[in-house]
Amino acid sequence: MGKLYIFGNGLDLHYKLKTKPSDFVNILKDKDIYNETNNAAEIFENYNVLWSNFEQDMAYIELEQIEENQVQSPDYMSEHEYDRDGVITNVEEYVDSLKRAIFESLSDMIYTAEQDIA
């Protein structure tokens, strides 16, 4: 039988579990992002993700800003494929690392809550 995770009903806070948005941000601070010197929490804040509206703001993350920061013009004259297609790889790696940071942070938060319950 699977597990049921209930978010947003206050039961977790009643039992003093570390499941608040601020707890999530603290976990994100330990996650590195591909090709960045900032941690995941700083990156999301740079893209105007407000932790109080995390789910909604993730739906409207500023993709134009990601493009400005990560996309470099390809060198179509180069004989090396990476010089021509590297921009695609760079953005894929960057976005994958953002997704991975979210998933790992949620998993870490759930694991910690389970340990506190036990």
C-alpha atoms as one frame of an Amber mdcrd trajectory, in Angstrom:
protein
   0.000   0.000   0.000   1.278   3.504  -0.875   1.661   6.530   1.369  -0.654
   9.510   1.469   0.952  12.950   1.740  -1.349  15.805   2.745  -0.104  19.333
   2.119  -1.621  22.596   3.176  -4.095  21.537   5.851  -2.079  22.710   8.869
  -1.850  19.267  10.444   1.882  19.192   9.712   2.406  22.527  11.477   0.314
  21.408  14.437   2.789  18.571  14.934   5.709  20.975  14.415   6.962  19.235
  11.275   9.470  21.180   9.215   7.254  21.495   6.146   6.780  25.256   5.839
   7.861  27.098   2.688  10.783  28.541   4.658  11.923  24.996   5.475  11.761
  24.126   1.778  13.853  27.206   0.937  16.463  26.192   3.510  16.778  22.784
   1.871  17.019  24.390  -1.581  19.978  26.433  -0.332  22.009  23.206  -0.273
  21.236  22.377  -3.916  23.618  23.386  -6.677  22.408  24.434 -10.095  24.209
  23.628 -13.337  26.451  26.430 -14.569  25.599  28.734 -11.634  27.440  30.089
  -8.627  24.179  30.667  -6.727  22.245  27.943  -4.948  18.773  26.829  -6.021
  16.949  29.102  -3.561  18.776  32.178  -4.866  18.117  31.165  -8.468  14.377
  30.830  -7.911  14.290  34.143  -6.053  16.079  35.742  -9.031  13.234  34.472
 -11.222  10.673  36.108  -8.916   9.385  32.916  -7.342   7.742  33.929  -4.079
   7.793  31.111  -1.570   4.381  32.021  -0.191   2.962  31.384  -3.697   5.480
  28.761  -4.803   3.180  26.543  -6.865   1.514  29.445  -8.641   4.764  31.326
  -9.260   6.471  28.231 -10.673   3.749  28.165 -13.318   4.698  31.693 -14.335
   8.473  31.549 -13.941  10.156  34.104 -16.170  11.460  31.964 -19.007  12.731
  35.049 -20.822  15.104  35.709 -17.949  16.383  32.118 -18.066  16.982  32.592
 -21.766  18.840  35.867 -21.209  21.063  34.309 -18.558  21.732  30.910 -20.131
  21.479  31.166 -23.901  24.593  32.059 -25.830  24.672  32.449 -29.558  25.825
  29.282 -31.295  28.881  29.359 -33.516  27.464  28.049 -36.778  30.842  28.377
 -38.496  32.575  26.000 -36.084  33.561  22.508 -37.139  32.653  21.228 -33.672
  29.081  20.114 -33.135  29.093  21.291 -29.521  29.812  24.868 -30.621  26.686
  24.746 -32.771  24.382  22.744 -30.474  25.907  23.518 -27.081  23.288  26.131
 -26.323  20.585  23.446 -26.365  22.597  21.173 -24.081  23.358  24.083 -21.746
  19.702  25.051 -21.308  18.590  21.412 -20.947  21.175  20.812 -18.215  20.203
  24.030 -16.467  16.453  23.303 -16.477  17.063  19.669 -15.475  19.119  20.810
 -12.501  16.314  23.184 -11.439  13.774  20.339 -11.631  16.134  18.006  -9.783
  16.664  20.599  -7.027  12.894  20.873  -6.491  12.338  17.099  -6.476  15.293
  16.371  -4.178  14.314  19.163  -1.799  10.729  17.929  -1.546  11.993  14.384
  -1.016  14.390  15.595   1.688  11.606  17.534   3.405   9.289  14.509   3.361
  12.054  12.227   4.647  12.767  14.617   7.526   9.052  14.817   8.375   8.791
  11.017   8.355  11.797  10.757  10.681  10.291  13.356  13.035   6.992  11.440
  13.089   8.764   8.170  13.821
